[in-house]
Amino acid sequence: MPFFALGRLLFAVWFAALGGGVWLFLKAVGPFLAKKEAEIDEGLTKLRRSASMTVSDLSVKAKSYAAHKLTRLISGEAEN
């Protein structure tokens, strides 16, 4: 594509140095996020709850595994 490199360079200068990023956020990204705020918050709450349950499950499994290994070590059983 002709002038692609030049267009990319001009976009980068506009975005970074001339405040294009702020303009783009205020005109497009910000309003979109404001409309979707409730959905985003609900999704984050579900994700946090799911992650908490996963960590809790892993903690229980790790404790059980450690107790099993410690019991075998104390009783002198051979390791597999």
C-alpha positions as CSV (number, residue, x, y, z in Angstrom):
1,M,0.0,0.0,0.0
2,P,1.5,3.3,-1.0
3,F,2.3,5.8,1.8
4,F,1.4,3.2,4.5
5,A,4.7,3.8,6.4
6,L,4.1,7.6,6.2
7,G,0.5,7.3,7.4
8,R,1.6,5.1,10.3
9,L,4.3,7.6,11.2
10,L,1.8,10.5,11.1
11,F,-0.7,8.6,13.2
12,A,2.0,7.8,15.8
13,V,3.0,11.4,16.0
14,W,-0.6,12.6,16.3
15,F,-1.4,9.9,18.8
16,A,1.6,10.4,21.1
17,A,2.8,13.9,20.7
18,L,-0.2,16.0,19.6
19,G,-2.8,14.7,22.1
20,G,-4.5,12.3,19.7
21,G,-4.7,9.6,22.4
22,V,-6.5,11.8,24.8
23,W,-8.9,13.0,22.1
24,L,-9.5,9.4,21.0
25,F,-10.2,8.3,24.6
26,L,-12.6,11.2,25.3
27,K,-14.5,10.8,22.0
28,A,-14.7,7.0,21.6
29,V,-13.3,4.9,24.4
30,G,-14.5,6.8,27.4
31,P,-18.2,7.0,26.3
32,F,-18.2,3.3,25.3
33,L,-16.7,2.3,28.7
34,A,-19.3,4.5,30.5
35,K,-22.1,2.8,28.7
36,K,-20.8,-0.6,29.5
37,E,-19.7,0.1,33.1
38,A,-22.3,-2.0,34.8
39,E,-21.6,-5.0,32.6
40,I,-17.8,-4.6,33.1
41,D,-18.3,-4.4,36.9
42,E,-20.5,-7.5,36.9
43,G,-18.0,-9.4,34.8
44,L,-15.1,-8.4,37.1
45,T,-17.2,-9.5,40.2
46,K,-17.8,-12.9,38.6
47,L,-14.1,-13.2,37.7
48,R,-13.0,-12.3,41.2
49,R,-15.5,-14.8,42.7
50,S,-14.3,-17.5,40.3
51,A,-10.7,-16.8,41.0
52,S,-11.3,-16.9,44.7
53,M,-13.1,-20.2,44.5
54,T,-10.3,-21.6,42.3
55,V,-7.6,-20.5,44.8
56,S,-9.6,-21.9,47.7
57,D,-10.0,-25.3,45.9
58,L,-6.3,-25.4,45.1
59,S,-5.4,-24.6,48.7
60,V,-7.6,-27.5,50.0
61,K,-5.9,-29.8,47.4
62,A,-2.4,-28.7,48.3
63,K,-3.1,-29.2,52.0
64,S,-4.5,-32.7,51.4
65,Y,-1.5,-33.5,49.2
66,A,1.0,-32.2,51.7
67,A,-0.7,-34.1,54.6
68,H,-0.7,-37.3,52.5
69,K,3.0,-37.0,51.7
70,L,3.9,-36.1,55.3
71,T,2.0,-39.2,56.5
72,R,3.8,-41.4,54.1
73,L,7.2,-39.9,55.1
74,I,6.5,-40.4,58.8
75,S,5.3,-43.9,58.3
76,G,8.4,-44.8,56.3
77,E,6.6,-45.8,53.1
78,A,8.6,-45.7,49.8
79,E,8.0,-42.7,47.6
80,N,6.5,-43.3,44.1
